[in-house]
C-alpha cells in the first residue's frame, strides 16, 4: 500500500497523509497537476470525483464534485496560493454551496509536497483546519478517504508521463 503514514496534530490543527510511490517525482507531480488524472484518485473509490474547473495557476480556482453510490453529491473548491513545480502546491479549500458556488464560511488550507526518495518519490498532504471543532468533525473521514484515494494512485502512475506539446 502506498500510504506510509496518517497522523493528526491537534496543536497545529492538521492532518498529514504521506504516500510513497516507485516513480520519479515529476510523474507523481503530473498526477496531481492534471485534473483528468487527479479525478481518477481524488475521491475514495465509491465517491469518484469530477473536476468541473481546474485553473492550475496561482490565484486560480478548482471546483470538484464527488458522487456517492446512492446518488448523493458533495462539492468543493480550491484556490491555488502557491505552485512550485514539481515540489509544492499550496491551496485554500472548502466545500461548495448547493448551487456549486464556493462556500467560504469555513475555509481550510492544504499543502501538498513532493520529494524524491531512493526508491521513487514521496507525497505529503497536510490539511490545516480553522479550529478544533471542525478538525474533530473532519479528521476521521479525511483520514479514511485520503488513504482510500491515494491507494488508487498506483495504477495511474503505471501509465507513462504525458508528452509535452
PyMOL CGO cylinders between C-alpha atoms (Angstrom):
from pymol import cmd
from pymol.cgo import CYLINDER

trace = [
    CYLINDER, 0.00, 0.00, 0.00, 1.41, 3.40, -0.95, 0.3, 1, 1, 1, 1, 1, 1,
    CYLINDER, 1.41, 3.40, -0.95, 0.23, 5.30, 2.15, 0.3, 1, 1, 1, 1, 1, 1,
    CYLINDER, 0.23, 5.30, 2.15, 3.03, 5.09, 4.69, 0.3, 1, 1, 1, 1, 1, 1,
    CYLINDER, 3.03, 5.09, 4.69, 1.55, 7.25, 7.46, 0.3, 1, 1, 1, 1, 1, 1,
    CYLINDER, 1.55, 7.25, 7.46, -1.52, 9.14, 8.57, 0.3, 1, 1, 1, 1, 1, 1,
    CYLINDER, -1.52, 9.14, 8.57, -1.29, 11.40, 11.60, 0.3, 1, 1, 1, 1, 1, 1,
    CYLINDER, -1.29, 11.40, 11.60, -3.21, 14.28, 13.13, 0.3, 1, 1, 1, 1, 1, 1,
    CYLINDER, -3.21, 14.28, 13.13, -1.91, 17.02, 15.38, 0.3, 1, 1, 1, 1, 1, 1,
    CYLINDER, -1.91, 17.02, 15.38, -4.45, 18.99, 17.44, 0.3, 1, 1, 1, 1, 1, 1,
    CYLINDER, -4.45, 18.99, 17.44, -1.77, 21.55, 18.38, 0.3, 1, 1, 1, 1, 1, 1,
    CYLINDER, -1.77, 21.55, 18.38, -1.28, 22.61, 14.74, 0.3, 1, 1, 1, 1, 1, 1,
    CYLINDER, -1.28, 22.61, 14.74, -4.88, 21.70, 13.75, 0.3, 1, 1, 1, 1, 1, 1,
    CYLINDER, -4.88, 21.70, 13.75, -3.54, 19.46, 10.99, 0.3, 1, 1, 1, 1, 1, 1,
    CYLINDER, -3.54, 19.46, 10.99, -3.86, 16.07, 9.36, 0.3, 1, 1, 1, 1, 1, 1,
    CYLINDER, -3.86, 16.07, 9.36, -0.89, 14.65, 7.43, 0.3, 1, 1, 1, 1, 1, 1,
    CYLINDER, -0.89, 14.65, 7.43, -1.11, 11.79, 4.92, 0.3, 1, 1, 1, 1, 1, 1,
    CYLINDER, -1.11, 11.79, 4.92, 2.14, 10.52, 3.38, 0.3, 1, 1, 1, 1, 1, 1,
    CYLINDER, 2.14, 10.52, 3.38, 2.44, 8.15, 0.44, 0.3, 1, 1, 1, 1, 1, 1,
    CYLINDER, 2.44, 8.15, 0.44, 5.46, 6.69, -1.36, 0.3, 1, 1, 1, 1, 1, 1,
    CYLINDER, 5.46, 6.69, -1.36, 5.48, 5.56, -4.98, 0.3, 1, 1, 1, 1, 1, 1,
    CYLINDER, 5.48, 5.56, -4.98, 8.05, 3.87, -7.24, 0.3, 1, 1, 1, 1, 1, 1,
    CYLINDER, 8.05, 3.87, -7.24, 8.10, 6.69, -9.83, 0.3, 1, 1, 1, 1, 1, 1,
    CYLINDER, 8.10, 6.69, -9.83, 10.08, 9.87, -10.41, 0.3, 1, 1, 1, 1, 1, 1,
    CYLINDER, 10.08, 9.87, -10.41, 8.80, 12.95, -8.64, 0.3, 1, 1, 1, 1, 1, 1,
    CYLINDER, 8.80, 12.95, -8.64, 7.85, 14.54, -11.99, 0.3, 1, 1, 1, 1, 1, 1,
    CYLINDER, 7.85, 14.54, -11.99, 5.43, 11.68, -12.70, 0.3, 1, 1, 1, 1, 1, 1,
    CYLINDER, 5.43, 11.68, -12.70, 3.85, 11.99, -9.25, 0.3, 1, 1, 1, 1, 1, 1,
    CYLINDER, 3.85, 11.99, -9.25, 3.56, 15.76, -9.70, 0.3, 1, 1, 1, 1, 1, 1,
    CYLINDER, 3.56, 15.76, -9.70, 1.78, 15.31, -13.01, 0.3, 1, 1, 1, 1, 1, 1,
    CYLINDER, 1.78, 15.31, -13.01, -0.88, 13.12, -11.40, 0.3, 1, 1, 1, 1, 1, 1,
    CYLINDER, -0.88, 13.12, -11.40, -1.73, 15.97, -9.01, 0.3, 1, 1, 1, 1, 1, 1,
    CYLINDER, -1.73, 15.97, -9.01, -1.43, 18.77, -11.60, 0.3, 1, 1, 1, 1, 1, 1,
    CYLINDER, -1.43, 18.77, -11.60, -3.58, 17.19, -14.35, 0.3, 1, 1, 1, 1, 1, 1,
    CYLINDER, -3.58, 17.19, -14.35, -7.31, 17.32, -13.50, 0.3, 1, 1, 1, 1, 1, 1,
    CYLINDER, -7.31, 17.32, -13.50, -8.14, 14.24, -15.61, 0.3, 1, 1, 1, 1, 1, 1,
    CYLINDER, -8.14, 14.24, -15.61, -5.61, 12.16, -13.65, 0.3, 1, 1, 1, 1, 1, 1,
    CYLINDER, -5.61, 12.16, -13.65, -6.46, 13.83, -10.34, 0.3, 1, 1, 1, 1, 1, 1,
    CYLINDER, -6.46, 13.83, -10.34, -10.15, 12.99, -10.62, 0.3, 1, 1, 1, 1, 1, 1,
    CYLINDER, -10.15, 12.99, -10.62, -9.27, 9.31, -11.04, 0.3, 1, 1, 1, 1, 1, 1,
    CYLINDER, -9.27, 9.31, -11.04, -7.88, 9.16, -7.48, 0.3, 1, 1, 1, 1, 1, 1,
    CYLINDER, -7.88, 9.16, -7.48, -9.01, 12.29, -5.59, 0.3, 1, 1, 1, 1, 1, 1,
    CYLINDER, -9.01, 12.29, -5.59, -12.17, 10.70, -4.21, 0.3, 1, 1, 1, 1, 1, 1,
    CYLINDER, -12.17, 10.70, -4.21, -12.47, 7.34, -2.49, 0.3, 1, 1, 1, 1, 1, 1,
    CYLINDER, -12.47, 7.34, -2.49, -13.44, 4.50, -4.88, 0.3, 1, 1, 1, 1, 1, 1,
    CYLINDER, -13.44, 4.50, -4.88, -17.17, 4.72, -4.02, 0.3, 1, 1, 1, 1, 1, 1,
    CYLINDER, -17.17, 4.72, -4.02, -17.17, 8.53, -4.42, 0.3, 1, 1, 1, 1, 1, 1,
    CYLINDER, -17.17, 8.53, -4.42, -15.48, 9.33, -7.74, 0.3, 1, 1, 1, 1, 1, 1,
    CYLINDER, -15.48, 9.33, -7.74, -14.54, 12.96, -8.30, 0.3, 1, 1, 1, 1, 1, 1,
    CYLINDER, -14.54, 12.96, -8.30, -15.09, 15.17, -11.31, 0.3, 1, 1, 1, 1, 1, 1,
    CYLINDER, -15.09, 15.17, -11.31, -13.25, 18.46, -11.68, 0.3, 1, 1, 1, 1, 1, 1,
    CYLINDER, -13.25, 18.46, -11.68, -15.57, 20.94, -13.37, 0.3, 1, 1, 1, 1, 1, 1,
    CYLINDER, -15.57, 20.94, -13.37, -12.90, 23.64, -13.24, 0.3, 1, 1, 1, 1, 1, 1,
    CYLINDER, -12.90, 23.64, -13.24, -9.15, 23.46, -12.72, 0.3, 1, 1, 1, 1, 1, 1,
    CYLINDER, -9.15, 23.46, -12.72, -7.29, 26.74, -13.26, 0.3, 1, 1, 1, 1, 1, 1,
    CYLINDER, -7.29, 26.74, -13.26, -3.88, 25.49, -12.14, 0.3, 1, 1, 1, 1, 1, 1,
    CYLINDER, -3.88, 25.49, -12.14, -2.20, 28.89, -11.67, 0.3, 1, 1, 1, 1, 1, 1,
    CYLINDER, -2.20, 28.89, -11.67, -1.56, 30.96, -8.56, 0.3, 1, 1, 1, 1, 1, 1,
    CYLINDER, -1.56, 30.96, -8.56, -4.90, 32.60, -7.76, 0.3, 1, 1, 1, 1, 1, 1,
    CYLINDER, -4.90, 32.60, -7.76, -6.74, 30.08, -9.93, 0.3, 1, 1, 1, 1, 1, 1,
    CYLINDER, -6.74, 30.08, -9.93, -9.83, 28.19, -8.82, 0.3, 1, 1, 1, 1, 1, 1,
    CYLINDER, -9.83, 28.19, -8.82, -10.54, 24.47, -8.99, 0.3, 1, 1, 1, 1, 1, 1,
    CYLINDER, -10.54, 24.47, -8.99, -14.02, 23.09, -8.39, 0.3, 1, 1, 1, 1, 1, 1,
    CYLINDER, -14.02, 23.09, -8.39, -14.92, 19.44, -7.92, 0.3, 1, 1, 1, 1, 1, 1,
    CYLINDER, -14.92, 19.44, -7.92, -17.80, 17.20, -7.05, 0.3, 1, 1, 1, 1, 1, 1,
    CYLINDER, -17.80, 17.20, -7.05, -17.97, 13.66, -5.71, 0.3, 1, 1, 1, 1, 1, 1,
    CYLINDER, -17.97, 13.66, -5.71, -20.95, 11.43, -6.34, 0.3, 1, 1, 1, 1, 1, 1,
    CYLINDER, -20.95, 11.43, -6.34, -21.72, 8.61, -3.95, 0.3, 1, 1, 1, 1, 1, 1,
    CYLINDER, -21.72, 8.61, -3.95, -23.21, 5.18, -4.68, 0.3, 1, 1, 1, 1, 1, 1,
    CYLINDER, -23.21, 5.18, -4.68, -26.73, 6.33, -3.71, 0.3, 1, 1, 1, 1, 1, 1,
    CYLINDER, -26.73, 6.33, -3.71, -26.52, 9.43, -5.94, 0.3, 1, 1, 1, 1, 1, 1,
    CYLINDER, -26.52, 9.43, -5.94, -25.54, 11.85, -3.18, 0.3, 1, 1, 1, 1, 1, 1,
    CYLINDER, -25.54, 11.85, -3.18, -23.30, 14.69, -4.35, 0.3, 1, 1, 1, 1, 1, 1,
    CYLINDER, -23.30, 14.69, -4.35, -20.65, 16.64, -2.44, 0.3, 1, 1, 1, 1, 1, 1,
    CYLINDER, -20.65, 16.64, -2.44, -18.85, 19.62, -3.94, 0.3, 1, 1, 1, 1, 1, 1,
    CYLINDER, -18.85, 19.62, -3.94, -15.78, 21.58, -3.04, 0.3, 1, 1, 1, 1, 1, 1,
    CYLINDER, -15.78, 21.58, -3.04, -13.27, 24.13, -4.24, 0.3, 1, 1, 1, 1, 1, 1,
    CYLINDER, -13.27, 24.13, -4.24, -9.58, 25.00, -4.09, 0.3, 1, 1, 1, 1, 1, 1,
    CYLINDER, -9.58, 25.00, -4.09, -7.91, 28.40, -4.54, 0.3, 1, 1, 1, 1, 1, 1,
    CYLINDER, -7.91, 28.40, -4.54, -4.24, 27.95, -5.52, 0.3, 1, 1, 1, 1, 1, 1,
    CYLINDER, -4.24, 27.95, -5.52, -1.95, 30.03, -3.30, 0.3, 1, 1, 1, 1, 1, 1,
    CYLINDER, -1.95, 30.03, -3.30, 1.46, 28.70, -4.42, 0.3, 1, 1, 1, 1, 1, 1,
    CYLINDER, 1.46, 28.70, -4.42, 2.59, 26.33, -7.19, 0.3, 1, 1, 1, 1, 1, 1,
    CYLINDER, 2.59, 26.33, -7.19, 6.26, 25.31, -7.31, 0.3, 1, 1, 1, 1, 1, 1,
    CYLINDER, 6.26, 25.31, -7.31, 6.68, 22.52, -9.92, 0.3, 1, 1, 1, 1, 1, 1,
    CYLINDER, 6.68, 22.52, -9.92, 7.45, 19.73, -9.14, 0.3, 1, 1, 1, 1, 1, 1,
    CYLINDER, 7.45, 19.73, -9.14, 7.85, 20.35, -5.40, 0.3, 1, 1, 1, 1, 1, 1,
    CYLINDER, 7.85, 20.35, -5.40, 4.87, 22.05, -3.78, 0.3, 1, 1, 1, 1, 1, 1,
    CYLINDER, 4.87, 22.05, -3.78, 1.23, 23.07, -4.15, 0.3, 1, 1, 1, 1, 1, 1,
    CYLINDER, 1.23, 23.07, -4.15, -0.47, 25.22, -1.52, 0.3, 1, 1, 1, 1, 1, 1,
    CYLINDER, -0.47, 25.22, -1.52, -4.16, 25.99, -1.64, 0.3, 1, 1, 1, 1, 1, 1,
    CYLINDER, -4.16, 25.99, -1.64, -7.10, 27.20, 0.36, 0.3, 1, 1, 1, 1, 1, 1,
    CYLINDER, -7.10, 27.20, 0.36, -10.05, 24.83, 0.27, 0.3, 1, 1, 1, 1, 1, 1,
    CYLINDER, -10.05, 24.83, 0.27, -13.63, 24.40, 1.29, 0.3, 1, 1, 1, 1, 1, 1,
    CYLINDER, -13.63, 24.40, 1.29, -16.98, 22.93, 0.38, 0.3, 1, 1, 1, 1, 1, 1,
    CYLINDER, -16.98, 22.93, 0.38, -19.43, 24.26, -2.17, 0.3, 1, 1, 1, 1, 1, 1,
    CYLINDER, -19.43, 24.26, -2.17, -22.93, 25.62, -1.68, 0.3, 1, 1, 1, 1, 1, 1,
    CYLINDER, -22.93, 25.62, -1.68, -25.87, 23.69, -3.16, 0.3, 1, 1, 1, 1, 1, 1,
    CYLINDER, -25.87, 23.69, -3.16, -25.65, 25.79, -6.34, 0.3, 1, 1, 1, 1, 1, 1,
    CYLINDER, -25.65, 25.79, -6.34, -21.96, 24.87, -6.81, 0.3, 1, 1, 1, 1, 1, 1,
    CYLINDER, -21.96, 24.87, -6.81, -20.50, 28.21, -5.75, 0.3, 1, 1, 1, 1, 1, 1,
    CYLINDER, -20.50, 28.21, -5.75, -17.66, 28.16, -3.19, 0.3, 1, 1, 1, 1, 1, 1,
    CYLINDER, -17.66, 28.16, -3.19, -18.81, 28.39, 0.41, 0.3, 1, 1, 1, 1, 1, 1,
    CYLINDER, -18.81, 28.39, 0.41, -16.10, 30.46, 2.08, 0.3, 1, 1, 1, 1, 1, 1,
    CYLINDER, -16.10, 30.46, 2.08, -17.70, 30.43, 5.55, 0.3, 1, 1, 1, 1, 1, 1,
    CYLINDER, -17.70, 30.43, 5.55, -15.39, 27.56, 6.59, 0.3, 1, 1, 1, 1, 1, 1,
    CYLINDER, -15.39, 27.56, 6.59, -12.07, 27.63, 4.81, 0.3, 1, 1, 1, 1, 1, 1,
    CYLINDER, -12.07, 27.63, 4.81, -9.10, 25.34, 5.30, 0.3, 1, 1, 1, 1, 1, 1,
    CYLINDER, -9.10, 25.34, 5.30, -5.63, 25.14, 3.86, 0.3, 1, 1, 1, 1, 1, 1,
    CYLINDER, -5.63, 25.14, 3.86, -3.74, 22.28, 2.23, 0.3, 1, 1, 1, 1, 1, 1,
    CYLINDER, -3.74, 22.28, 2.23, -0.06, 21.91, 1.40, 0.3, 1, 1, 1, 1, 1, 1,
    CYLINDER, -0.06, 21.91, 1.40, 0.99, 19.11, -0.94, 0.3, 1, 1, 1, 1, 1, 1,
    CYLINDER, 0.99, 19.11, -0.94, 4.76, 18.48, -1.00, 0.3, 1, 1, 1, 1, 1, 1,
    CYLINDER, 4.76, 18.48, -1.00, 6.70, 16.20, -3.34, 0.3, 1, 1, 1, 1, 1, 1,
    CYLINDER, 6.70, 16.20, -3.34, 10.21, 14.84, -2.87, 0.3, 1, 1, 1, 1, 1, 1,
    CYLINDER, 10.21, 14.84, -2.87, 12.49, 12.27, -4.43, 0.3, 1, 1, 1, 1, 1, 1,
    CYLINDER, 12.49, 12.27, -4.43, 13.41, 9.16, -2.45, 0.3, 1, 1, 1, 1, 1, 1,
    CYLINDER, 13.41, 9.16, -2.45, 15.85, 6.29, -3.03, 0.3, 1, 1, 1, 1, 1, 1,
    CYLINDER, 15.85, 6.29, -3.03, 13.00, 4.16, -4.39, 0.3, 1, 1, 1, 1, 1, 1,
    CYLINDER, 13.00, 4.16, -4.39, 10.98, 6.82, -6.23, 0.3, 1, 1, 1, 1, 1, 1,
    CYLINDER, 10.98, 6.82, -6.23, 9.08, 9.69, -4.68, 0.3, 1, 1, 1, 1, 1, 1,
    CYLINDER, 9.08, 9.69, -4.68, 7.00, 10.75, -1.71, 0.3, 1, 1, 1, 1, 1, 1,
    CYLINDER, 7.00, 10.75, -1.71, 3.96, 12.99, -1.45, 0.3, 1, 1, 1, 1, 1, 1,
    CYLINDER, 3.96, 12.99, -1.45, 2.90, 14.59, 1.83, 0.3, 1, 1, 1, 1, 1, 1,
    CYLINDER, 2.90, 14.59, 1.83, -0.58, 16.10, 2.01, 0.3, 1, 1, 1, 1, 1, 1,
    CYLINDER, -0.58, 16.10, 2.01, -1.11, 18.32, 5.04, 0.3, 1, 1, 1, 1, 1, 1,
    CYLINDER, -1.11, 18.32, 5.04, -4.61, 19.68, 5.69, 0.3, 1, 1, 1, 1, 1, 1,
    CYLINDER, -4.61, 19.68, 5.69, -4.99, 22.54, 8.17, 0.3, 1, 1, 1, 1, 1, 1,
    CYLINDER, -4.99, 22.54, 8.17, -8.32, 23.24, 9.84, 0.3, 1, 1, 1, 1, 1, 1,
    CYLINDER, -8.32, 23.24, 9.84, -9.61, 26.62, 11.08, 0.3, 1, 1, 1, 1, 1, 1,
    CYLINDER, -9.61, 26.62, 11.08, -10.48, 25.34, 14.58, 0.3, 1, 1, 1, 1, 1, 1,
    CYLINDER, -10.48, 25.34, 14.58, -10.59, 22.25, 16.79, 0.3, 1, 1, 1, 1, 1, 1,
    CYLINDER, -10.59, 22.25, 16.79, -14.32, 21.66, 16.30, 0.3, 1, 1, 1, 1, 1, 1,
    CYLINDER, -14.32, 21.66, 16.30, -14.01, 21.44, 12.52, 0.3, 1, 1, 1, 1, 1, 1,
    CYLINDER, -14.01, 21.44, 12.52, -10.88, 19.31, 12.80, 0.3, 1, 1, 1, 1, 1, 1,
    CYLINDER, -10.88, 19.31, 12.80, -12.74, 16.85, 15.04, 0.3, 1, 1, 1, 1, 1, 1,
    CYLINDER, -12.74, 16.85, 15.04, -15.62, 16.69, 12.55, 0.3, 1, 1, 1, 1, 1, 1,
    CYLINDER, -15.62, 16.69, 12.55, -13.37, 16.16, 9.52, 0.3, 1, 1, 1, 1, 1, 1,
    CYLINDER, -13.37, 16.16, 9.52, -10.28, 14.20, 10.55, 0.3, 1, 1, 1, 1, 1, 1,
    CYLINDER, -10.28, 14.20, 10.55, -11.72, 10.66, 10.64, 0.3, 1, 1, 1, 1, 1, 1,
    CYLINDER, -11.72, 10.66, 10.64, -13.44, 10.94, 7.26, 0.3, 1, 1, 1, 1, 1, 1,
    CYLINDER, -13.44, 10.94, 7.26, -10.47, 12.64, 5.65, 0.3, 1, 1, 1, 1, 1, 1,
    CYLINDER, -10.47, 12.64, 5.65, -8.06, 10.08, 7.10, 0.3, 1, 1, 1, 1, 1, 1,
    CYLINDER, -8.06, 10.08, 7.10, -10.05, 7.15, 5.74, 0.3, 1, 1, 1, 1, 1, 1,
    CYLINDER, -10.05, 7.15, 5.74, -10.95, 8.90, 2.49, 0.3, 1, 1, 1, 1, 1, 1,
    CYLINDER, -10.95, 8.90, 2.49, -7.39, 10.09, 1.90, 0.3, 1, 1, 1, 1, 1, 1,
    CYLINDER, -7.39, 10.09, 1.90, -5.98, 6.62, 2.49, 0.3, 1, 1, 1, 1, 1, 1,
    CYLINDER, -5.98, 6.62, 2.49, -8.52, 5.08, 0.06, 0.3, 1, 1, 1, 1, 1, 1,
    CYLINDER, -8.52, 5.08, 0.06, -7.97, 7.81, -2.53, 0.3, 1, 1, 1, 1, 1, 1,
    CYLINDER, -7.97, 7.81, -2.53, -4.17, 7.61, -2.50, 0.3, 1, 1, 1, 1, 1, 1,
    CYLINDER, -4.17, 7.61, -2.50, -4.31, 3.81, -2.80, 0.3, 1, 1, 1, 1, 1, 1,
    CYLINDER, -4.31, 3.81, -2.80, -5.76, 4.34, -6.30, 0.3, 1, 1, 1, 1, 1, 1,
    CYLINDER, -5.76, 4.34, -6.30, -2.64, 6.18, -7.48, 0.3, 1, 1, 1, 1, 1, 1,
    CYLINDER, -2.64, 6.18, -7.48, -0.57, 3.09, -8.31, 0.3, 1, 1, 1, 1, 1, 1,
    CYLINDER, -0.57, 3.09, -8.31, -2.49, 2.23, -11.48, 0.3, 1, 1, 1, 1, 1, 1,
    CYLINDER, -2.49, 2.23, -11.48, -2.42, 5.83, -12.68, 0.3, 1, 1, 1, 1, 1, 1,
    CYLINDER, -2.42, 5.83, -12.68, 1.31, 6.18, -12.04, 0.3, 1, 1, 1, 1, 1, 1,
    CYLINDER, 1.31, 6.18, -12.04, 1.97, 2.99, -14.02, 0.3, 1, 1, 1, 1, 1, 1,
    CYLINDER, 1.97, 2.99, -14.02, 0.89, 4.91, -17.13, 0.3, 1, 1, 1, 1, 1, 1,
    CYLINDER, 0.89, 4.91, -17.13, 3.60, 6.86, -18.98, 0.3, 1, 1, 1, 1, 1, 1,
    CYLINDER, 3.60, 6.86, -18.98, 4.23, 10.55, -18.30, 0.3, 1, 1, 1, 1, 1, 1,
    CYLINDER, 4.23, 10.55, -18.30, 2.23, 12.61, -20.80, 0.3, 1, 1, 1, 1, 1, 1,
    CYLINDER, 2.23, 12.61, -20.80, 4.21, 14.03, -23.72, 0.3, 1, 1, 1, 1, 1, 1,
    CYLINDER, 4.21, 14.03, -23.72, 4.72, 17.80, -23.58, 0.3, 1, 1, 1, 1, 1, 1,
    CYLINDER, 4.72, 17.80, -23.58, 3.38, 19.75, -26.53, 0.3, 1, 1, 1, 1, 1, 1,
]
cmd.load_cgo(trace, "trace")
